[in-house]
């Protein structure tokens, strides 16, 4: 079994509840829990009877015995000490309602807001409303007036419980329900105020039933607190009723309030008895300061210590009278403190305190006046000596200070001006020292009781005065010498700044130039850079001499500092350039010079190599470019020639093709040279106007042109043989085509073709020309090639059945049907040709015709003049 320990706090494991929330409107559904209703019935009944018994009555059933309002009014008179209006003695319902309303009006007059509680419900015996009304009365008359550390009512009661139970281990009051289930909270309250009634150390944590019964029995027997709950009521519910627990605990508060008043009486009496001997001590002091301390202590007593006790005495009297009044109203016996602790005892002790206090004050004032007369002259000496010593304090240390050794020139000059001001101040204090010596002499003559200390102090002041005069002269000499040295350093700093800045700029510019990336494309550009670099190297000896001169200035400054002990900041105020920075940059310049030499020589070699690549590429490109152009012209002449046969043209073209193919290795060699140029990042070549891209395009065009031309000649040979055209006709066709090919690109546009037809005697209307264009340009490209021109001219000159050919073509498009549909024409023909045919083909009326079927046979016959369509 675990024993209870009073030393350590204990956490019971429950979270703080909402006990600090303001009291809200009474919840009509709150009492639906039968366990809570049972606890409230029992607690509220016992609480009411604890007051009604003073009037010689009690209740048995809380909801029945208050129905007529008589005992309710009596209860309010007992707990308030006031008279209520005369009750109605009738037994009718309206009499009962009238009595209950009188009671409710009285409660309302006390500032209580009744919510949802009506007289009819009390008269009808509504248990919920009755319990709610009694709880409102308990709050107003038993809990509301509780005040603890600026908190009141429910919060004040909880804070009182927490303060009283704080020293007890295993007791952690956080609310008015689960914090009280183990019974230790009730036992702790009893033990705190009546330790003889319960041995708290023997209580067991795991025996809540025993703890609760013990507390309730002791409260009933020794504290006049009726038993308001059974221990089983608290243990058999997870969360005891808050209102029942709060009502029970409030009875403990009121029972112990008198004991706390007694404790306050005791503390006040002890303070009075301690204070009187201090006020009766009248031993005089020798000095004014000691008597002043006694006076200050007495004033502190008057200002700080006595006023709270006066307030405490008044509060005790008020509290005692209030307690007696409440006990008298409650028909309880008057509170009687023990012998020697009554209010009259406090009043008697207080009267004695004030008498002693008055005598002590008179004695203090008399003694102080006596010492004032004696100490006036000594005080004058002390004041003057103190003022002088205060002025002299630190002066010796100031005069021996070597702050000028670490000061700048401006600071040394400021120290000199400050020292001159001190010298003037020192002369002014000569009269004060003489006055102090005169007062000390007078005190010696008057035989002052502490004359030895006066003489010692006067001698100390005179000795210090002589020492200050000597130190003042030495400091002036040191400051003036340091000023001259720092002026020399100042000039050196200026000289350093004037010479280091341009030299630093020269080095930075040199480093930038030496590290600057150069982009050159010719040998001449590199040679210009090399010449400039050689000129720069010629200036280096002169620059080195300037560098050494600048460093020499700084060395002179260091020499002065070391020889004369100047320890100040030797940072040059006129320049941010240090000697270390100059040395680093100079070393870098010296390292960059040979690096620049090497880089320029490498670039010169590279440009020589690039020049060789340019010349090599240009030599080949200047041969290949004209050669390609000559072959193109040769192919053009061959294709346009009209003097020989097509076979002669074919032979010439084949020979030309063979020559072109054989020339391919020259192109490959040029590609290799171009690859080397690209890898060397060479972007221009003044030795040739040809680029590799020009050569590639020309070569591809040459290959394409010779192949196309050969193909055209082969087609012309096939056409000539198939159509039986003579060589003279072919030459004539070629002559006409070449004449009207104004752009000389091997094709005539529609206007050129129309002019050619007119020149050959064609009488062309728009319809006829459109028909011819559909034949020679079936893809509607807008141009007529030489092959299409030959086909047309062959067709026109040959006696062939062209209508049948067209019909056969349409039959193929129609999948052998005797008709064709518009969708098939649009799918198979170019858009212009398809719409042309659809607009001119007559409907097909033969067997098996579908809607929209077109007659392509009639259309073809009419197109070639074989029908009257």
C-alpha positions in Angstrom: 0.0 0.0 0.0 1.3 3.5 -0.9 1.5 6.1 1.9 0.7 9.7 1.5 3.6 12.2 1.4 3.2 15.9 2.2 6.4 17.0 0.5 5.9 16.7 -3.2 3.2 17.8 -5.7 1.2 15.1 -7.3 -0.5 14.9 -10.7 -3.7 12.8 -10.5 -3.7 12.3 -14.3 -6.7 14.4 -15.1 -6.7 17.3 -17.5 -7.9 20.7 -16.2 -11.6 21.0 -16.7 -13.7 23.9 -17.6 -14.1 25.0 -14.0 -12.8 28.5 -14.8 -15.6 29.1 -17.4 -18.1 31.8 -16.3 -21.4 30.5 -14.9 -23.7 30.2 -17.9 -27.5 29.9 -18.0 -28.8 26.9 -16.2 -29.0 23.9 -18.5 -32.5 22.3 -18.4 -31.0 19.1 -19.7 -28.1 18.9 -17.3 -29.8 16.7 -14.7 -30.8 14.0 -17.1 -27.9 11.9 -15.7 -29.6 10.0 -12.9 -26.3 9.7 -10.9 -25.9 13.5 -10.9 -29.5 14.1 -10.0 -29.2 11.7 -7.1 -26.0 13.5 -5.8 -27.7 16.9 -6.1 -30.8 15.8 -4.3 -28.8 14.5 -1.4 -26.3 17.4 -1.2 -28.8 20.2 -1.7 -31.2 18.7 0.9 -28.5 18.4 3.5 -27.4 22.0 2.8 -30.9 23.4 3.1 -31.4 21.5 6.4 -28.2 22.8 7.8 -29.8 26.3 7.6 -33.5 25.3 8.2 -32.6 23.6 11.5 -31.7 27.0 12.9 -35.4 27.8 12.5 -36.4 24.5 14.0 -37.5 22.7 10.8 -36.2 20.7 7.9 -37.2 19.1 4.6 -37.5 15.5 3.6 -38.3 15.7 -0.2 -36.7 18.7 -1.9 -39.2 18.9 -4.8 -42.3 18.4 -2.5 -41.4 20.4 0.6 -40.8 23.7 -1.3 -44.0 23.5 -3.4 -46.1 25.8 -1.2 -43.2 28.3 -1.0 -43.3 28.6 2.9 -40.1 26.7 3.7 -38.4 28.3 0.6 -39.1 31.8 2.0 -38.0 30.7 5.5 -34.7 29.3 4.0 -34.0 32.6 2.3 -34.7 34.6 5.6 -32.3 32.3 7.5 -29.4 32.5 5.1 -29.8 36.3 4.3 -30.7 37.6 7.7 -33.5 39.7 6.1 -37.3 39.6 6.3 -39.3 38.6 3.3 -42.9 39.8 2.6 -45.6 38.0 4.7 -46.5 34.7 3.0 -50.0 33.7 1.9 -51.3 31.0 4.2 -53.9 29.6 1.8 -53.6 26.2 0.3 -54.9 27.0 -3.1 -52.5 26.8 -6.1 -52.4 30.6 -6.6 -51.4 31.0 -2.9 -48.5 28.6 -3.5 -47.5 30.4 -6.7 -47.6 33.8 -4.9 -45.3 32.5 -2.1 -42.8 31.0 -4.6 -42.8 34.2 -6.6 -42.0 36.2 -3.5 -39.0 34.0 -2.9 -37.9 34.3 -6.6 -38.4 38.1 -6.5 -36.1 38.2 -3.4 -33.5 36.2 -5.2 -33.7 38.5 -8.2 -33.3 41.5 -6.0 -29.9 40.2 -4.9 -28.6 40.6 -8.5 -29.3 37.0 -9.5 -30.6 36.4 -13.1 -33.1 33.5 -13.0 -33.3 31.8 -16.4 -36.0 29.3 -17.3 -37.1 28.9 -13.6 -40.8 29.8 -13.0 -43.0 29.6 -9.9 -45.4 27.2 -11.6 -42.7 24.6 -12.2 -41.6 24.8 -8.5 -45.3 24.5 -7.4 -45.7 21.5 -9.8 -42.8 19.8 -8.2 -40.5 19.9 -11.2 -37.3 18.3 -9.8 -35.0 19.8 -12.4 -36.3 23.3 -11.9 -36.2 22.9 -8.1 -32.6 21.7 -8.0 -31.7 24.5 -10.4 -33.3 27.1 -8.1 -31.5 25.7 -5.0 -28.2 25.7 -6.9 -28.8 29.4 -7.8 -29.4 30.2 -4.0 -26.2 28.3 -3.1 -24.2 30.2 -5.6 -25.5 33.6 -4.4 -25.4 33.1 -0.6 -22.6 30.5 -0.1 -20.1 30.9 -3.0 -20.4 34.3 -4.6 -18.9 36.3 -1.6 -15.8 34.1 -1.5 -12.8 36.2 -2.4 -9.2 34.9 -2.7 -6.3 36.9 -4.4 -8.5 39.0 -6.6 -10.6 36.0 -7.7 -14.1 35.4 -6.4 -17.0 33.0 -6.4 -16.3 29.6 -8.0 -12.8 30.6 -9.2 -12.0 32.0 -5.7 -13.2 28.8 -4.0 -11.0 26.7 -6.3 -8.0 28.9 -5.8 -8.5 28.7 -2.0 -8.6 24.8 -2.3 -5.4 24.8 -4.4 -3.5 27.1 -2.0 -4.5 25.1 1.1 -3.7 21.7 -0.5 -0.5 22.7 -2.4 1.9 21.2 0.1 0.2 17.8 0.0 1.6 15.1 -2.2 -1.0 13.1 -4.3 -3.4 16.0 -4.0 -3.9 18.1 -7.2 -7.1 20.0 -7.2 -7.9 21.2 -10.7 -11.8 21.1 -10.7 -14.9 20.3 -8.6 -15.4 16.7 -9.8 -12.7 14.1 -10.5 -10.1 15.9 -8.4 -12.1 14.9 -5.2 -12.8 11.2 -6.0 -9.9 9.8 -4.0 -11.0 11.7 -0.8 -7.5 13.1 -0.2 -8.6 16.6 -1.1 -11.2 16.7 1.7 -8.7 15.1 4.2 -6.0 17.7 3.2 -8.3 20.6 3.9 -9.1 19.2 7.4 -5.4 18.5 8.1 -4.3 22.0 7.0 -6.6 23.7 9.5 -7.1 20.9 12.2 -4.1 18.6 12.0 -5.1 17.0 15.3 -8.3 15.5 13.7 -6.6 13.4 10.9 -3.2 11.7 10.5 -2.7 12.5 6.9 0.6 10.5 6.6 -1.3 7.2 7.2 -3.8 7.7 4.5 -3.6 5.4 1.5 -3.9 6.5 -2.1 -5.7 3.4 -3.2 -8.4 3.5 -0.5 -10.7 6.3 -1.8 -13.7 4.9 0.0 -12.0 5.0 3.4 -10.6 8.4 2.7 -14.0 9.9 1.8 -15.8 8.3 4.7 -13.1 9.5 7.1 -13.4 13.1 5.9 -17.2 13.1 5.9 -17.4 11.7 9.4 -14.8 14.1 10.9 -16.6 17.1 9.2 -19.9 16.0 10.6 -18.6 15.3 14.2 -16.1 18.1 14.7 -16.8 20.9 12.1 -20.6 21.0 12.2 -20.7 20.2 8.5 -23.6 17.7 7.8 -22.9 14.7 5.6 -24.1 15.8 2.2 -22.9 12.8 0.1 -22.1 9.1 0.5 -18.7 8.0 -0.5 -20.3 5.5 -2.9 -22.1 8.3 -4.7 -18.8 9.8 -5.7 -16.9 6.6 -6.5 -19.7 4.9 -8.5 -19.8 7.7 -11.2 -17.0 8.5 -13.7 -17.4 12.2 -13.1 -19.1 13.3 -9.8 -21.6 16.1 -10.0 -19.7 19.5 -10.0 -22.5 21.4 -8.2 -22.7 18.8 -5.4 -19.0 18.8 -4.8 -18.8 22.6 -4.9 -21.6 22.9 -2.4 -19.9 20.5 0.0 -16.5 22.2 -0.4 -18.0 25.7 0.3 -19.1 24.4 3.7 -15.4 23.6 4.5 -14.4 27.1 3.4 -16.9 28.8 5.7 -16.1 26.4 8.6 -12.3 27.4 8.4 -12.8 31.1 7.8 -12.8 31.9 11.5 -9.5 30.0 12.1 -7.8 32.1 9.4 -8.9 35.2 11.2 -7.3 33.9 14.4 -4.0 33.3 12.6 -4.0 36.9 11.2 -4.7 38.2 14.8 -1.7 36.2 16.0 0.7 37.6 13.4 -0.3 41.2 14.1 0.3 40.8 17.8 3.7 39.2 17.3 4.7 42.2 15.0 3.7 44.7 17.7 5.6 42.9 20.4 8.8 42.8 18.2 8.5 46.5 17.3 8.1 48.0 20.8 11.6 47.0 22.1 13.2 48.5 19.0 11.4 51.8 19.7 12.4 51.7 23.4 16.2 51.6 22.5 17.5 55.2 23.3 21.2 54.7 23.1 22.7 57.8 21.5 25.2 57.7 18.6 28.3 59.8 18.4 28.0 61.1 14.8 25.3 62.8 12.8 25.3 60.1 10.1 24.6 57.3 12.6 21.7 59.3 14.0 20.5 60.1 10.5 20.4 56.4 9.9 18.3 55.9 13.0 16.0 58.6 11.7 15.8 57.1 8.3 15.0 53.7 9.8 12.2 55.4 11.8 10.9 57.1 8.7 11.0 53.7 6.8 9.0 52.3 9.7 6.4 55.1 9.4 6.3 54.9 5.6 6.6 51.2 4.7 6.2 48.9 7.7 3.5 50.6 9.8 0.8 51.5 7.1 0.3 47.8 6.0 -0.2 46.9 9.7 -2.7 49.7 10.2 -4.6 48.4 7.2 -4.3 44.8 8.5 -5.6 45.9 11.9 -8.6 47.7 10.3 -9.3 44.7 8.1 -9.1 42.3 11.1 -11.6 44.4 13.0 -13.9 44.6 9.9 -13.6 40.8 9.2 -14.1 40.0 12.9 -17.3 42.1 13.1 -18.5 40.6 9.7 -17.9 37.1 10.9 -19.7 37.7 14.1 -22.7 39.2 12.2 -22.9 36.2 9.9 -22.7 33.8 12.8 -25.4 35.7 14.6 -27.7 35.8 11.5 -27.1 32.1 11.0 -28.0 31.4 14.6 -24.6 29.9 15.2 -22.5 30.7 18.4 -20.3 33.7 18.3 -16.6 33.2 17.4 -14.4 33.6 20.5 -10.6 33.8 20.1 -8.4 32.3 22.8 -7.1 34.4 25.7 -4.7 37.2 24.7 -5.8 37.1 21.0 -9.0 39.0 21.2 -9.7 42.3 19.4 -9.4 44.2 22.6 -5.9 42.7 23.1 -4.9 44.0 19.7 -6.3 47.4 20.5 -4.4 47.6 23.8 -1.1 46.5 22.3 -1.6 49.0 19.4 -2.1 51.9 21.9 1.1 50.9 23.7 3.0 50.9 20.4 1.9 54.4 19.5 2.9 55.8 22.9 6.4 54.3 22.6 6.6 55.5 19.0 5.9 59.1 20.1 8.6 59.1 22.7 11.2 57.6 20.3 10.5 60.3 17.8 11.0 63.1 20.3 14.3 61.6 21.5 15.6 61.3 17.9 14.8 65.0 17.1 16.5 66.2 20.3 19.7 64.2 19.7 19.9 65.3 16.1 19.7 69.0 17.0 22.6 68.5 19.5 24.8 66.8 16.9 24.0 69.4 14.2 25.7 72.1 16.3 28.8 70.0 16.8 29.2 68.6 13.3 28.5 71.8 11.3 32.1 72.7 10.9 33.2 69.1 10.3 30.5 68.7 7.6 31.8 71.8 5.9 35.3 70.3 5.9 34.0 67.0 4.6 32.0 68.6 1.8 35.0 70.6 0.6 37.4 67.7 0.9 34.9 65.4 -0.8 34.4 67.8 -3.7 38.1 68.3 -4.1 38.8 64.5 -3.9 36.0 63.8 -6.3 37.5 66.3 -8.7 41.0 64.8 -8.2 39.8 61.2 -8.5 41.4 59.7 -11.5 43.5 62.7 -12.3 46.7 61.1 -11.4 45.9 58.0 -13.5 44.9 60.4 -16.4 48.2 62.3 -16.2 50.3 59.1 -16.2 48.3 57.6 -19.1 50.3 57.0 -22.3 47.3 57.2 -24.5 49.1 59.5 -26.9 51.4 56.6 -27.9 48.5 54.9 -29.6 46.7 58.0 -30.8 46.5 59.6 -34.3 47.7 63.1 -35.0 44.2 64.6 -34.7 43.7 62.7 -31.4 47.0 64.0 -30.0 46.1 67.5 -30.9 42.7 67.0 -29.1 44.6 65.6 -26.1 46.8 68.7 -26.1 43.7 71.0 -26.1 42.2 68.9 -23.4 45.4 69.1 -21.3 45.5 72.9 -21.6 41.9 73.0 -20.2 43.0 70.8 -17.4 45.9 73.1 -16.5 43.4 76.0 -16.2 41.2 73.9 -14.0 44.2 72.9 -11.9 45.0 76.6 -11.2 41.5 77.3 -10.2 41.5 74.6 -7.6 44.5 76.2 -5.7 42.2 78.3 -3.6 40.0 75.3 -2.7 43.0 73.4 -1.4 44.0 76.4 0.8 40.4 76.6 2.2 40.5 72.9 3.1 43.8 73.4 5.0 42.4 76.4 6.9 39.2 74.5 8.0 41.4 71.5 9.2 43.5 73.9 11.3 40.3 75.4 12.9 39.0 71.9 13.7 42.3 71.1 15.4 42.0 74.3 17.5 38.4 73.4 18.6 39.5 69.8 19.6 37.0 67.9 17.3 36.5 64.4 18.4 37.7 62.9 15.1 40.5 65.4 14.4 43.0 62.6 13.6 41.0 61.6 10.5 40.6 65.3 9.5 44.4 65.8 9.7 45.1 62.6 7.7 42.7 63.6 5.0 44.1 67.1 4.7 47.6 65.9 4.4 46.5 63.4 1.7 44.9 66.2 -0.3 48.1 68.4 -0.1 50.4 65.6 -1.1 48.2 64.7 -4.1 48.1 68.4 -5.1 51.9 68.5 -5.4 52.0 65.3 -7.3 49.4 66.5 -9.8 51.5 69.6 -10.6 54.6 67.5 -11.4 52.7 65.1 -13.6 50.9 67.9 -15.5 54.3 69.3 -16.7 55.6 65.9 -17.8 52.4 65.1 -19.7 52.6 68.4 -21.6 56.2 67.6 -22.7 55.2 64.1 -23.9 52.2 65.4 -25.9 54.2 68.1 -27.7 56.9 65.6 -28.7 54.4 63.1 -30.0 52.6 65.8 -32.0 55.8 66.6 -33.9 56.5 62.9 -34.7 53.0 62.3 -35.9 53.2 65.4 -38.2 56.2 63.8 -39.8 54.3 60.5 -40.2 51.4 62.4 -41.6 53.6 63.9 -44.4 54.9 60.5 -45.2 51.4 59.1 -45.4 50.4 61.8 -47.9 53.5 61.2 -50.0 52.7 57.4 -50.0 49.1 58.0 -51.0 50.1 60.4 -53.9 52.5 57.9 -55.4 50.8 54.5 -54.6 47.5 55.3 -56.2 48.8 55.9 -59.7 51.2 53.0 -59.4 48.4 50.7 -58.2 46.3 51.8 -61.2 49.2 51.1 -63.5 49.6 47.6 -62.1 45.9 46.8 -62.3 45.8 48.1 -65.9 48.9 46.0 -66.7 47.3 42.9 -65.2 44.1 43.4 -67.1 46.1 43.9 -70.4 48.3 40.9 -69.7 45.3 38.7 -69.0 43.1 40.2 -71.6 41.9 37.6 -74.2 43.0 38.5 -77.7 41.0 37.5 -80.7 43.0 37.8 -83.9 42.5 36.4 -87.4 45.6 37.4 -89.2 49.4 37.3 -88.7 49.5 41.1 -88.9 47.2 41.4 -85.9 49.3 39.1 -83.8 52.5 41.0 -84.8 50.9 44.3 -83.7 50.1 42.8 -80.2 53.7 41.5 -79.9 55.1 44.9 -80.7 52.9 46.5 -78.1 53.9 43.9 -75.5 57.6 44.6 -76.1 57.0 48.3 -75.5 55.3 47.4 -72.2 58.3 45.3 -71.1 60.6 48.2 -71.7 58.8 50.2 -69.0 59.2 47.6 -66.3 62.6 48.8 -64.8 61.2 52.3 -64.3 58.1 50.8 -62.7 60.2 48.7 -60.3 62.1 51.8 -59.2 58.9 53.5 -58.4 57.7 50.5 -56.4 60.8 50.4 -54.3 60.5 54.2 -53.6 56.9 53.7 -52.4 57.9 50.8 -50.1 60.7 52.9 -48.8 58.2 55.5 -47.6 56.3 52.9 -45.6 59.6 51.6 -44.1 60.4 55.2 -42.9 57.1 55.3 -41.1 57.8 51.9 -39.3 61.2 53.1 -38.3 59.8 56.3 -36.6 57.2 54.1 -34.8 59.8 51.7 -33.5 62.4 54.2 -32.5 59.9 56.5 -30.6 57.5 54.0 -29.2 54.4 55.0 -31.3 52.0 52.1 -30.9 49.0 53.7 -32.5 47.2 52.5 -35.6 49.6 53.1 -38.5 47.0 52.6 -41.1 47.4 55.3 -43.8 44.2 57.4 -43.6 44.8 58.8 -47.1 45.2 55.4 -48.9 43.6 52.0 -48.8 46.5 50.5 -50.7 48.8 48.4 -48.5 52.4 47.4 -49.2 51.4 43.8 -49.1 48.8 44.5 -51.9 51.5 46.3 -54.0 53.9 43.3 -53.5 51.3 40.8 -54.5 50.2 42.7 -57.6 53.9 43.3 -58.7 54.6 39.6 -58.4 51.6 38.8 -60.4 52.7 41.3 -63.1 56.1 39.7 -63.3 54.5 36.2 -63.7 52.1 37.4 -66.3 54.7 38.9 -68.6 56.4 35.6 -69.7 52.9 34.0 -69.9 51.9 36.8 -72.3 55.1 36.2 -74.3 54.3 32.5 -74.6 50.7 33.1 -75.5 51.5 35.6 -78.2 54.1 33.3 -79.8 51.7 30.4 -79.8 49.1 32.6 -81.4 51.6 33.7 -84.1 52.4 30.1 -84.9 48.7 29.3 -85.0 48.0 32.2 -87.4 50.8 31.0 -89.7 49.2 27.5 -89.8 45.7 29.0 -90.4 47.2 31.1 -93.3 48.5 27.9 -94.9 45.1 26.3 -94.6 43.4 29.3 -96.2 45.8 29.3 -99.2 45.5 25.6 -99.6 41.6 25.7 -99.6 41.5 28.8 -101.9 43.8 27.2 -104.4 41.4 24.2 -104.9 38.2 26.2 -104.5 39.3 28.7 -107.2 39.7 25.8 -109.6 36.6 23.7 -108.7 34.2 26.6 -108.7 34.8 27.7 -112.3 35.0 24.1 -113.4 31.5 23.4 -112.0 30.2 26.5 -113.7 31.7 25.5 -117.0 30.1 22.0 -116.8 26.7 23.6 -116.1 27.0 25.8 -119.1 28.1 22.8 -121.2 25.0 20.8 -120.1 22.8 23.8 -120.9 24.3 24.1 -124.4 23.9 20.4 -125.0 20.3 20.3 -123.9 19.3 23.3 -126.1 21.3 22.2 -129.2 19.3 21.8 -132.4 21.9 21.0 -134.9 22.3 17.3 -134.3 20.1 14.4 -133.4 18.8 13.5 -129.9 21.2 10.6 -129.9 24.1 13.0 -130.5 22.9 15.0 -127.5 22.6 11.9 -125.4 26.2 10.9 -126.3 27.5 14.3 -125.4 25.6 14.3 -122.1 26.8 10.8 -121.2 30.4 11.9 -121.8 29.8 15.0 -119.7 28.3 12.8 -116.9 31.4 10.6 -117.0 33.7 13.6 -116.7 31.7 15.0 -113.7 31.7 11.6 -111.9 35.5 11.4 -112.4 35.9 14.8 -110.8 34.5 13.7 -107.4 37.9 13.1 -105.7 38.7 16.8 -106.1 35.5 17.6 -104.2 36.4 15.2 -101.4 39.9 16.7 -101.1 38.3 20.1 -100.7 36.0 18.8 -98.0 39.0 17.5 -96.1 40.6 20.9 -96.3 37.4 22.6 -95.2 37.2 20.2 -92.2 40.6 21.4 -91.1 39.6 25.0 -91.4 36.5 24.5 -89.3 38.5 22.7 -86.6 40.9 25.7 -86.6 37.9 28.1 -86.2 38.8 30.0 -89.4 35.8 32.1 -90.5 37.1 34.1 -93.4 39.4 33.6 -96.4 40.5 36.6 -98.4 42.1 34.4 -101.0 38.9 33.1 -102.5 35.2 34.1 -102.9 34.1 30.5 -102.8 32.9 28.8 -99.6 32.4 25.1 -99.1 28.7 25.6 -99.0 28.8 27.3 -102.5 30.9 24.4 -103.8 28.5 21.8 -102.3 25.4 23.5 -103.7 27.0 23.9 -107.1 28.2 20.2 -107.1 24.7 18.9 -106.1 23.1 21.1 -108.7 25.5 19.9 -111.3 24.8 16.2 -110.6 21.0 16.9 -110.5 21.1 18.9 -113.8 23.1 16.3 -115.8 20.8 13.5 -114.6 17.6 15.4 -115.3 18.8 16.5 -118.7 19.8 12.9 -119.7 16.3 11.8 -118.5 14.6 14.5 -120.6 16.6 13.5 -123.8 15.7 9.8 -123.2 12.0 10.8 -122.9 12.2 12.8 -126.1 13.7 9.9 -127.9 11.0 7.6 -126.7 8.3 10.1 -127.7 9.8 10.7 -131.1 10.0 7.0 -131.8 6.5 6.3 -130.5 4.8 9.2 -132.4 6.9 9.0 -135.5 8.2 12.5 -135.2 11.1 13.5 -137.4 14.3 15.1 -136.2 13.3 18.3 -138.0 10.0 18.4 -136.1 11.8 17.9 -132.8 14.1 20.7 -133.7 11.2 22.9 -134.6 9.5 22.0 -131.3 12.7 22.8 -129.4 13.1 26.1 -131.2 9.5 27.2 -130.4 9.8 26.1 -126.8 13.2 27.9 -126.3 11.8 31.0 -127.9 8.8 31.3 -125.5 10.7 30.1 -122.4 11.5 33.6 -121.4 12.8 32.7 -117.9 15.1 30.1 -119.5 14.3 27.6 -116.7 13.1 24.8 -119.0 9.3 25.5 -118.5 6.8 28.0 -119.8 4.1 29.6 -117.6 0.5 29.8 -118.8 0.9 33.2 -120.5 4.1 32.0 -122.4 2.3 28.9 -123.5 -0.8 30.9 -124.7 1.5 33.1 -126.8 3.2 30.1 -128.3 -0.1 28.6 -129.3 -1.3 31.8 -130.9 2.0 32.1 -132.8 1.3 28.6 -134.2 -2.2 29.7 -135.5 -4.5 28.5 -132.7 -7.7 30.4 -132.3 -8.1 30.1 -128.5 -11.1 30.9 -126.4 -11.1 30.5 -122.7 -12.8 27.1 -122.8 -10.4 25.8 -125.4 -7.3 27.1 -123.6 -8.6 25.6 -120.4 -9.0 22.2 -122.1 -5.5 22.3 -123.5 -4.0 23.4 -120.1 -5.8 20.4 -118.5 -4.0 18.2 -121.0 -0.5 19.7 -120.7 -0.7 20.6 -117.0 -2.9 17.9 -115.4 -1.6 18.7 -111.9 -2.4 22.5 -112.3 1.1 23.5 -111.4 0.8 26.6 -113.7 3.8 25.7 -115.9 4.3 23.5 -119.0 7.5 21.4 -119.3 9.2 20.6 -122.6 8.0 17.0 -122.4 4.4 18.1 -122.0 4.8 20.5 -124.8 6.2 17.7 -127.1 3.3 15.5 -126.1 0.8 18.1 -126.9 2.4 19.0 -130.2 2.7 15.3 -131.1 -1.0 14.8 -130.3 -1.9 17.8 -132.4 0.1 16.8 -135.4 -0.6 13.1 -135.2 -3.9 11.5 -136.5 -4.7 9.7 -133.2 -8.0 9.0 -131.5 -7.6 11.2 -128.4 -11.3 11.0 -127.4 -11.0 7.3 -126.9 -7.9 7.7 -124.8 -9.8 10.2 -122.6 -12.8 7.9 -122.3 -10.5 5.0 -121.3 -8.9 7.2 -118.7 -12.3 8.1 -117.2 -13.4 4.4 -117.3 -10.4 3.6 -115.1 -11.3 6.3 -112.6 -14.9 5.1 -112.6 -13.9 1.4 -111.9 -15.3 0.3 -115.3 -18.8 1.8 -114.7 -20.4 3.6 -117.7 -20.8 6.7 -115.5 -18.8 8.5 -112.9 -19.8 10.3 -109.6 -18.8 13.8 -108.6 -17.1 12.5 -105.4 -14.9 10.2 -107.5 -13.8 13.1 -109.7 -13.0 15.3 -106.7 -11.0 12.4 -105.1 -9.0 11.5 -108.2 -8.4 14.9 -110.0 -7.0 18.2 -108.9 -9.7 20.5 -107.6 -9.8 22.9 -110.6 -10.0 20.1 -113.1 -12.6 18.1 -111.1 -14.9 21.2 -110.8 -14.4 21.9 -114.6 -15.5 18.3 -115.5 -18.5 18.3 -113.0 -19.8 21.6 -114.4 -19.7 20.3 -118.1 -20.5 16.6 -117.9 -24.2 15.8 -118.7 -26.2 13.5 -116.4 -26.0 9.8 -117.2 -29.4 8.3 -118.2 -28.3 4.8 -119.0 -29.3 1.6 -117.1 -28.2 1.2 -113.4 -27.6 5.0 -113.0 -27.3 6.3 -109.5 -28.5 9.8 -108.4 -25.9 12.3 -109.5 -24.2 10.0 -112.1 -22.3 11.8 -114.9 -21.9 10.8 -118.5 -18.1 10.9 -119.1 -18.4 9.4 -122.7 -20.6 12.2 -124.0 -18.3 14.7 -122.3 -15.1 13.3 -123.9 -16.7 13.1 -127.4 -17.9 16.7 -127.2 -14.5 17.8 -125.9 -12.7 16.5 -128.9 -15.3 17.6 -131.4 -16.9 14.2 -132.0 -20.3 15.2 -130.6 -22.6 18.1 -130.8 -22.7 18.3 -127.0 
